[in-house]
Amino acid sequence: MEQEKIDLIKKVIWAHKDTADVFRKLENAIGVGLIESEIYDAIFDPLNAVVDAVSVVVGDKWRWIHWYTANNKYGENKHPLKGRKIRSIEDLIWLIGEYGKGGNDGRI
C-alpha cells in the first residue's frame, strides 16, 4: 500500500480516537451518558462518514477501518483474524491489503 494511503488511514483513526476520548471526558464532566443522544450523532455521524470516505480512497472495500474503530476499539480487543491479532494500525493496514484486493468476499 502506498505511503499516502497509510498516512491517511492513520490520520483518520487518530482523529476518531481523539474525538472518542474527548467525548468520554465530556460525558464524565457532565455526569451523563450521551451515547444514544443527538449530541453523539451530531459528532460521530460526520466523522464516520469521513471514515467511510477514507475507506473508499484507500481500497478498504470491507470497511475494516470502521470495524477497527468501533468493534475492535482501536486494537484494544485484539481480535484474531486469519491467525493474526489485529492490535495496531499496522495490523489493520495488513488486513486491508490482504482483503481489499477484491476477489474475496471479505470474510475471514
Order of alpha helices (4+ residues) and beta strands (2+ residues): alpha-alpha-alpha-beta-beta-alpha
